[in-house]
């Protein structure tokens, strides 16, 4: 009780005892988890027995605030946290992408915090998960660029990209193009390409234009993208990067006056675009459901039969396309 009082700071304790507790905490590497403290305080206040355990949201990004401050990421985190809390679980974000962090450290921290399951977010890399997985339930969401045979929740890439093409066609566009960096292909197992080509195949060949490619990711795509646009002159483009309108303006094209633009993965950073709401919050919340279902069945580790939940998106009209 004395240690709890010192670390919470809520009850006065003598300076001598407080100093001894803090020294012991530093020696043991103990850090106050404000999230856990808040949950436990609320449980005591309400005399609730709902608390079921702690799940981890593994922030694998090089940026500590990548899931807190970036609006299109924050939606995932909020969806996961709301579903976890509704199910009686605390969701603890752990930044494992920080410099010099090791998989061994991830395992130690999760065991020390009593974590029973975790979420694997998009943008993760294989070497971040080279630690014993047998003690944890786990699931991923949004798509991974490497193979990790866990339960996962994915947007319906095929449906979403096909829908983008169809909606553009309905709006009167005919030379409908798509630019796809290699990373987008990998996380979707080529389904973004499949959805686009399936819709294109149903249209007369005179309207077909080659797929734009030649970039590892969007951050390195500007030159290849602009060259592709200038060569094939699409009248509408499917692209999931918010810098595309600025790139088009550099080569003398305005959206939507000169060219239409749709985003197949709308988020708060492109909320005025036409495109597809791929339901980020629901993806993350259903990934939490996959984890908690495993815990209820007393399952952990890599599943024998990983399941995939596919969520179709919804078309949202916006300001980056002409009216029909």
C-alpha beads as a LAMMPS data file, in Angstrom:
LAMMPS data file: protein, C-alpha beads

324 atoms
323 bonds

1 atom types
1 bond types

-500.0 500.0 xlo xhi
-500.0 500.0 ylo yhi
-500.0 500.0 zlo zhi

Masses

1 110.0

Atoms # bond

1 1 1 0.000 0.000 0.000
2 1 1 2.865 2.387 0.781
3 1 1 4.398 1.776 -2.653
4 1 1 1.012 2.350 -4.304
5 1 1 0.536 5.605 -2.434
6 1 1 3.963 6.915 -3.410
7 1 1 3.627 6.014 -7.079
8 1 1 0.087 7.307 -7.409
9 1 1 0.875 10.520 -5.562
10 1 1 -2.660 10.642 -4.188
11 1 1 -1.897 10.103 -0.479
12 1 1 0.840 11.867 1.553
13 1 1 3.793 9.641 2.511
14 1 1 6.893 10.622 4.483
15 1 1 9.836 11.842 2.428
16 1 1 12.058 8.990 3.651
17 1 1 9.619 6.285 2.630
18 1 1 8.797 7.992 -0.651
19 1 1 12.480 8.232 -1.565
20 1 1 13.025 4.535 -0.766
21 1 1 10.065 3.475 -2.923
22 1 1 11.183 5.567 -5.893
23 1 1 14.720 4.244 -5.692
24 1 1 13.418 0.667 -5.632
25 1 1 11.151 1.405 -8.619
26 1 1 14.052 2.787 -10.639
27 1 1 16.253 -0.169 -9.731
28 1 1 13.560 -2.613 -10.878
29 1 1 12.860 -0.657 -14.061
30 1 1 9.252 -0.036 -13.000
31 1 1 7.306 2.626 -14.871
32 1 1 3.870 3.856 -13.878
33 1 1 1.326 2.892 -16.539
34 1 1 -1.186 5.728 -16.389
35 1 1 -3.685 3.835 -18.538
36 1 1 -3.740 0.843 -16.228
37 1 1 -3.946 3.125 -13.203
38 1 1 -6.953 4.926 -14.674
39 1 1 -8.761 1.677 -15.459
40 1 1 -8.105 0.213 -12.020
41 1 1 -9.234 3.428 -10.344
42 1 1 -12.452 3.336 -12.343
43 1 1 -13.015 -0.289 -11.419
44 1 1 -12.659 0.505 -7.728
45 1 1 -14.933 3.533 -8.007
46 1 1 -17.660 1.569 -9.751
47 1 1 -16.954 -1.685 -7.907
48 1 1 -16.910 -3.328 -11.354
49 1 1 -15.665 -6.825 -12.113
50 1 1 -15.789 -6.328 -15.861
51 1 1 -12.037 -5.961 -16.380
52 1 1 -10.856 -9.005 -18.359
53 1 1 -7.220 -8.350 -19.220
54 1 1 -4.734 -6.264 -21.161
55 1 1 -4.216 -6.249 -24.916
56 1 1 -1.342 -4.543 -26.716
57 1 1 -1.494 -2.319 -29.774
58 1 1 2.047 -2.663 -31.113
59 1 1 3.213 0.604 -32.635
60 1 1 5.799 -0.686 -35.107
61 1 1 6.404 2.732 -36.683
62 1 1 9.649 4.672 -36.452
63 1 1 7.542 7.593 -35.190
64 1 1 6.288 7.361 -31.611
65 1 1 3.148 9.380 -32.348
66 1 1 2.338 7.729 -35.694
67 1 1 -0.907 6.205 -34.407
68 1 1 -1.840 9.054 -32.108
69 1 1 -1.403 12.116 -34.318
70 1 1 -1.806 10.984 -37.932
71 1 1 -5.560 11.232 -38.567
72 1 1 -5.841 8.221 -40.885
73 1 1 -4.036 6.065 -38.294
74 1 1 -5.843 7.460 -35.279
75 1 1 -9.124 6.056 -36.598
76 1 1 -7.685 2.531 -36.321
77 1 1 -6.407 3.086 -32.798
78 1 1 -9.680 4.592 -31.591
79 1 1 -11.698 1.742 -33.103
80 1 1 -9.488 -0.860 -31.451
81 1 1 -9.563 0.873 -28.060
82 1 1 -13.339 1.312 -28.035
83 1 1 -13.955 -2.344 -28.871
84 1 1 -11.383 -3.542 -26.336
85 1 1 -12.926 -1.468 -23.556
86 1 1 -16.434 -2.571 -24.502
87 1 1 -15.235 -6.154 -24.108
88 1 1 -13.634 -5.485 -20.729
89 1 1 -10.039 -5.226 -21.916
90 1 1 -7.490 -2.461 -21.566
91 1 1 -5.629 -1.593 -24.787
92 1 1 -2.024 -0.597 -24.090
93 1 1 -0.070 0.995 -26.954
94 1 1 3.587 -0.103 -26.953
95 1 1 6.094 1.614 -29.230
96 1 1 8.313 -1.189 -30.516
97 1 1 9.569 0.708 -33.571
98 1 1 11.839 2.968 -31.533
99 1 1 15.599 2.943 -32.273
100 1 1 17.543 0.016 -30.822
101 1 1 14.380 -1.733 -29.628
102 1 1 14.583 -5.523 -29.978
103 1 1 12.006 -8.322 -30.300
104 1 1 13.322 -9.688 -27.009
105 1 1 12.455 -6.384 -25.366
106 1 1 8.938 -6.534 -26.812
107 1 1 8.456 -9.978 -25.294
108 1 1 9.811 -8.872 -21.905
109 1 1 7.606 -5.787 -21.737
110 1 1 4.434 -7.644 -22.709
111 1 1 5.066 -10.378 -20.157
112 1 1 5.842 -7.813 -17.454
113 1 1 2.609 -5.926 -18.166
114 1 1 0.496 -9.065 -18.123
115 1 1 -0.520 -8.714 -21.754
116 1 1 -2.465 -11.685 -23.084
117 1 1 -2.957 -10.671 -26.717
118 1 1 -1.864 -8.081 -29.264
119 1 1 -2.693 -6.440 -32.589
120 1 1 -0.291 -6.339 -35.544
121 1 1 -0.830 -3.100 -37.520
122 1 1 -0.052 -2.284 -41.160
123 1 1 3.495 -1.078 -41.712
124 1 1 5.008 -3.793 -39.519
125 1 1 8.071 -5.758 -40.568
126 1 1 8.842 -9.426 -40.130
127 1 1 11.900 -8.964 -37.920
128 1 1 9.825 -7.121 -35.300
129 1 1 8.036 -10.366 -34.424
130 1 1 10.984 -12.669 -33.884
131 1 1 10.026 -13.490 -30.309
132 1 1 8.057 -16.392 -28.743
133 1 1 4.412 -16.046 -29.807
134 1 1 3.018 -19.080 -28.009
135 1 1 1.837 -17.120 -24.953
136 1 1 -0.256 -14.589 -26.847
137 1 1 -3.444 -14.406 -28.877
138 1 1 -2.977 -12.138 -31.882
139 1 1 -4.555 -10.724 -35.026
140 1 1 -3.620 -8.220 -37.732
141 1 1 -5.634 -5.657 -39.654
142 1 1 -5.267 -3.517 -42.754
143 1 1 -2.820 -5.794 -44.570
144 1 1 0.802 -6.766 -43.977
145 1 1 3.752 -6.612 -46.387
146 1 1 5.134 -9.905 -45.052
147 1 1 3.708 -13.322 -44.211
148 1 1 2.566 -13.813 -40.624
149 1 1 -0.024 -16.618 -40.433
150 1 1 -2.397 -15.029 -37.922
151 1 1 -6.094 -14.192 -38.055
152 1 1 -6.590 -10.936 -39.921
153 1 1 -9.137 -8.323 -40.948
154 1 1 -8.715 -6.820 -44.398
155 1 1 -10.522 -4.304 -46.551
156 1 1 -12.037 -5.901 -49.630
157 1 1 -9.392 -4.534 -51.979
158 1 1 -10.787 -6.263 -55.063
159 1 1 -14.296 -4.928 -54.457
160 1 1 -13.126 -1.433 -53.471
161 1 1 -10.910 -0.831 -56.515
162 1 1 -13.461 -2.307 -58.878
163 1 1 -16.068 0.005 -57.338
164 1 1 -13.812 3.030 -57.874
165 1 1 -13.580 2.230 -61.579
166 1 1 -17.333 1.620 -61.871
167 1 1 -18.265 4.855 -60.102
168 1 1 -15.884 6.867 -62.282
169 1 1 -17.384 5.272 -65.369
170 1 1 -20.877 6.171 -64.151
171 1 1 -19.711 9.787 -63.786
172 1 1 -18.730 9.864 -67.459
173 1 1 -14.978 9.260 -67.267
174 1 1 -13.551 6.880 -69.861
175 1 1 -9.729 6.858 -69.684
176 1 1 -9.610 5.682 -66.088
177 1 1 -6.094 4.988 -64.854
178 1 1 -4.493 3.660 -61.721
179 1 1 -1.021 4.177 -60.285
180 1 1 0.147 1.477 -57.834
181 1 1 3.449 1.463 -55.927
182 1 1 4.915 -1.933 -55.106
183 1 1 4.044 -1.634 -51.408
184 1 1 0.315 -1.329 -52.199
185 1 1 0.491 -4.486 -54.273
186 1 1 2.217 -6.463 -51.542
187 1 1 -0.105 -5.577 -48.670
188 1 1 -3.149 -6.452 -50.781
189 1 1 -1.653 -9.610 -52.361
190 1 1 -2.216 -7.930 -55.777
191 1 1 -5.976 -7.631 -55.197
192 1 1 -5.938 -3.886 -55.859
193 1 1 -4.680 -4.661 -59.331
194 1 1 -7.172 -7.489 -59.759
195 1 1 -10.135 -5.299 -58.894
196 1 1 -9.058 -2.547 -61.268
197 1 1 -8.264 -4.872 -64.185
198 1 1 -11.506 -6.781 -63.699
199 1 1 -13.508 -3.580 -64.067
200 1 1 -11.368 -2.374 -66.974
201 1 1 -11.766 -5.708 -68.786
202 1 1 -15.533 -5.119 -68.950
203 1 1 -15.027 -1.889 -70.911
204 1 1 -14.065 -1.403 -74.578
205 1 1 -10.317 -1.779 -75.185
206 1 1 -10.063 1.660 -76.763
207 1 1 -10.509 3.098 -73.262
208 1 1 -7.790 0.981 -71.620
209 1 1 -4.520 2.539 -70.467
210 1 1 -1.516 0.780 -68.882
211 1 1 -1.241 0.505 -65.135
212 1 1 1.094 3.077 -63.575
213 1 1 4.011 1.546 -61.698
214 1 1 7.732 1.922 -61.127
215 1 1 7.862 3.085 -57.511
216 1 1 8.555 1.251 -54.256
217 1 1 6.117 3.416 -52.282
218 1 1 4.205 6.649 -52.681
219 1 1 6.890 8.702 -50.953
220 1 1 9.243 7.929 -53.848
221 1 1 6.658 7.959 -56.636
222 1 1 6.344 11.579 -57.796
223 1 1 8.613 11.398 -60.850
224 1 1 7.265 8.063 -62.100
225 1 1 3.683 9.169 -61.455
226 1 1 4.011 12.433 -63.367
227 1 1 5.716 10.722 -66.302
228 1 1 2.914 8.145 -66.451
229 1 1 0.198 10.846 -66.405
230 1 1 1.903 12.892 -69.123
231 1 1 2.399 9.850 -71.353
232 1 1 -1.072 8.266 -71.124
233 1 1 -3.267 11.277 -70.304
234 1 1 -5.959 9.616 -68.158
235 1 1 -9.098 11.650 -67.550
236 1 1 -9.482 10.136 -64.075
237 1 1 -7.081 8.436 -61.671
238 1 1 -7.449 6.014 -58.784
239 1 1 -4.728 6.834 -56.225
240 1 1 -4.440 6.540 -52.456
241 1 1 -1.940 9.292 -51.664
242 1 1 -2.932 12.766 -50.517
243 1 1 -0.068 14.542 -52.339
244 1 1 -1.363 13.525 -55.773
245 1 1 -3.388 16.761 -56.379
246 1 1 -0.232 18.837 -55.749
247 1 1 1.761 16.670 -58.161
248 1 1 -0.910 17.060 -60.819
249 1 1 -0.929 20.820 -60.351
250 1 1 2.824 20.920 -60.941
251 1 1 2.274 19.483 -64.438
252 1 1 -0.607 21.855 -65.198
253 1 1 -3.632 19.704 -64.273
254 1 1 -6.308 20.805 -61.829
255 1 1 -8.671 18.514 -59.906
256 1 1 -11.486 18.072 -60.844
257 1 1 -11.543 20.562 -63.713
258 1 1 -8.905 18.820 -65.840
259 1 1 -8.839 15.396 -64.272
260 1 1 -10.922 13.354 -61.836
261 1 1 -9.409 11.725 -58.772
262 1 1 -10.683 9.072 -56.365
263 1 1 -9.127 7.680 -53.206
264 1 1 -9.791 3.969 -52.511
265 1 1 -9.016 4.350 -48.786
266 1 1 -10.566 7.594 -47.574
267 1 1 -9.499 9.003 -44.233
268 1 1 -9.693 12.252 -42.257
269 1 1 -6.764 13.685 -44.246
270 1 1 -8.702 13.394 -47.536
271 1 1 -12.257 13.719 -46.273
272 1 1 -13.346 15.973 -49.173
273 1 1 -12.184 13.502 -51.862
274 1 1 -14.440 11.173 -53.792
275 1 1 -13.614 7.572 -53.019
276 1 1 -14.175 4.595 -50.771
277 1 1 -14.633 4.539 -47.036
278 1 1 -12.832 1.299 -46.184
279 1 1 -14.073 1.455 -42.567
280 1 1 -10.790 1.645 -40.715
281 1 1 -12.300 1.730 -37.229
282 1 1 -14.353 -1.370 -37.963
283 1 1 -11.281 -3.214 -39.269
284 1 1 -9.404 -2.599 -36.034
285 1 1 -12.396 -3.355 -33.808
286 1 1 -13.007 -6.658 -35.549
287 1 1 -9.326 -7.531 -35.149
288 1 1 -9.852 -7.021 -31.404
289 1 1 -12.821 -9.413 -31.641
290 1 1 -10.566 -12.031 -33.224
291 1 1 -8.110 -11.700 -30.336
292 1 1 -10.703 -11.799 -27.558
293 1 1 -12.423 -14.785 -29.165
294 1 1 -9.137 -16.682 -28.984
295 1 1 -8.733 -15.774 -25.331
296 1 1 -12.247 -16.988 -24.540
297 1 1 -11.344 -20.319 -26.140
298 1 1 -8.030 -20.381 -24.263
299 1 1 -6.121 -20.298 -27.568
300 1 1 -2.727 -18.700 -28.129
301 1 1 0.146 -18.771 -30.580
302 1 1 0.027 -19.178 -34.352
303 1 1 -3.361 -20.702 -35.266
304 1 1 -3.543 -23.927 -37.251
305 1 1 -6.133 -22.419 -39.595
306 1 1 -5.778 -18.624 -39.799
307 1 1 -9.013 -16.910 -40.780
308 1 1 -9.468 -13.743 -42.788
309 1 1 -12.373 -11.343 -42.337
310 1 1 -13.041 -9.217 -45.432
311 1 1 -14.860 -5.874 -45.115
312 1 1 -16.250 -4.248 -48.285
313 1 1 -16.005 -0.469 -48.463
314 1 1 -18.656 2.137 -49.240
315 1 1 -18.602 4.712 -52.025
316 1 1 -18.501 8.358 -50.893
317 1 1 -18.983 11.187 -53.432
318 1 1 -16.714 14.182 -52.978
319 1 1 -15.126 17.252 -54.545
320 1 1 -12.417 15.543 -56.623
321 1 1 -14.749 14.285 -59.349
322 1 1 -17.134 16.042 -61.688
323 1 1 -20.866 15.705 -61.131
324 1 1 -22.651 13.074 -63.220

Bonds

1 1 1 2
2 1 2 3
3 1 3 4
4 1 4 5
5 1 5 6
6 1 6 7
7 1 7 8
8 1 8 9
9 1 9 10
10 1 10 11
11 1 11 12
12 1 12 13
13 1 13 14
14 1 14 15
15 1 15 16
16 1 16 17
17 1 17 18
18 1 18 19
19 1 19 20
20 1 20 21
21 1 21 22
22 1 22 23
23 1 23 24
24 1 24 25
25 1 25 26
26 1 26 27
27 1 27 28
28 1 28 29
29 1 29 30
30 1 30 31
31 1 31 32
32 1 32 33
33 1 33 34
34 1 34 35
35 1 35 36
36 1 36 37
37 1 37 38
38 1 38 39
39 1 39 40
40 1 40 41
41 1 41 42
42 1 42 43
43 1 43 44
44 1 44 45
45 1 45 46
46 1 46 47
47 1 47 48
48 1 48 49
49 1 49 50
50 1 50 51
51 1 51 52
52 1 52 53
53 1 53 54
54 1 54 55
55 1 55 56
56 1 56 57
57 1 57 58
58 1 58 59
59 1 59 60
60 1 60 61
61 1 61 62
62 1 62 63
63 1 63 64
64 1 64 65
65 1 65 66
66 1 66 67
67 1 67 68
68 1 68 69
69 1 69 70
70 1 70 71
71 1 71 72
72 1 72 73
73 1 73 74
74 1 74 75
75 1 75 76
76 1 76 77
77 1 77 78
78 1 78 79
79 1 79 80
80 1 80 81
81 1 81 82
82 1 82 83
83 1 83 84
84 1 84 85
85 1 85 86
86 1 86 87
87 1 87 88
88 1 88 89
89 1 89 90
90 1 90 91
91 1 91 92
92 1 92 93
93 1 93 94
94 1 94 95
95 1 95 96
96 1 96 97
97 1 97 98
98 1 98 99
99 1 99 100
100 1 100 101
101 1 101 102
102 1 102 103
103 1 103 104
104 1 104 105
105 1 105 106
106 1 106 107
107 1 107 108
108 1 108 109
109 1 109 110
110 1 110 111
111 1 111 112
112 1 112 113
113 1 113 114
114 1 114 115
115 1 115 116
116 1 116 117
117 1 117 118
118 1 118 119
119 1 119 120
120 1 120 121
121 1 121 122
122 1 122 123
123 1 123 124
124 1 124 125
125 1 125 126
126 1 126 127
127 1 127 128
128 1 128 129
129 1 129 130
130 1 130 131
131 1 131 132
132 1 132 133
133 1 133 134
134 1 134 135
135 1 135 136
136 1 136 137
137 1 137 138
138 1 138 139
139 1 139 140
140 1 140 141
141 1 141 142
142 1 142 143
143 1 143 144
144 1 144 145
145 1 145 146
146 1 146 147
147 1 147 148
148 1 148 149
149 1 149 150
150 1 150 151
151 1 151 152
152 1 152 153
153 1 153 154
154 1 154 155
155 1 155 156
156 1 156 157
157 1 157 158
158 1 158 159
159 1 159 160
160 1 160 161
161 1 161 162
162 1 162 163
163 1 163 164
164 1 164 165
165 1 165 166
166 1 166 167
167 1 167 168
168 1 168 169
169 1 169 170
170 1 170 171
171 1 171 172
172 1 172 173
173 1 173 174
174 1 174 175
175 1 175 176
176 1 176 177
177 1 177 178
178 1 178 179
179 1 179 180
180 1 180 181
181 1 181 182
182 1 182 183
183 1 183 184
184 1 184 185
185 1 185 186
186 1 186 187
187 1 187 188
188 1 188 189
189 1 189 190
190 1 190 191
191 1 191 192
192 1 192 193
193 1 193 194
194 1 194 195
195 1 195 196
196 1 196 197
197 1 197 198
198 1 198 199
199 1 199 200
200 1 200 201
201 1 201 202
202 1 202 203
203 1 203 204
204 1 204 205
205 1 205 206
206 1 206 207
207 1 207 208
208 1 208 209
209 1 209 210
210 1 210 211
211 1 211 212
212 1 212 213
213 1 213 214
214 1 214 215
215 1 215 216
216 1 216 217
217 1 217 218
218 1 218 219
219 1 219 220
220 1 220 221
221 1 221 222
222 1 222 223
223 1 223 224
224 1 224 225
225 1 225 226
226 1 226 227
227 1 227 228
228 1 228 229
229 1 229 230
230 1 230 231
231 1 231 232
232 1 232 233
233 1 233 234
234 1 234 235
235 1 235 236
236 1 236 237
237 1 237 238
238 1 238 239
239 1 239 240
240 1 240 241
241 1 241 242
242 1 242 243
243 1 243 244
244 1 244 245
245 1 245 246
246 1 246 247
247 1 247 248
248 1 248 249
249 1 249 250
250 1 250 251
251 1 251 252
252 1 252 253
253 1 253 254
254 1 254 255
255 1 255 256
256 1 256 257
257 1 257 258
258 1 258 259
259 1 259 260
260 1 260 261
261 1 261 262
262 1 262 263
263 1 263 264
264 1 264 265
265 1 265 266
266 1 266 267
267 1 267 268
268 1 268 269
269 1 269 270
270 1 270 271
271 1 271 272
272 1 272 273
273 1 273 274
274 1 274 275
275 1 275 276
276 1 276 277
277 1 277 278
278 1 278 279
279 1 279 280
280 1 280 281
281 1 281 282
282 1 282 283
283 1 283 284
284 1 284 285
285 1 285 286
286 1 286 287
287 1 287 288
288 1 288 289
289 1 289 290
290 1 290 291
291 1 291 292
292 1 292 293
293 1 293 294
294 1 294 295
295 1 295 296
296 1 296 297
297 1 297 298
298 1 298 299
299 1 299 300
300 1 300 301
301 1 301 302
302 1 302 303
303 1 303 304
304 1 304 305
305 1 305 306
306 1 306 307
307 1 307 308
308 1 308 309
309 1 309 310
310 1 310 311
311 1 311 312
312 1 312 313
313 1 313 314
314 1 314 315
315 1 315 316
316 1 316 317
317 1 317 318
318 1 318 319
319 1 319 320
320 1 320 321
321 1 321 322
322 1 322 323
323 1 323 324
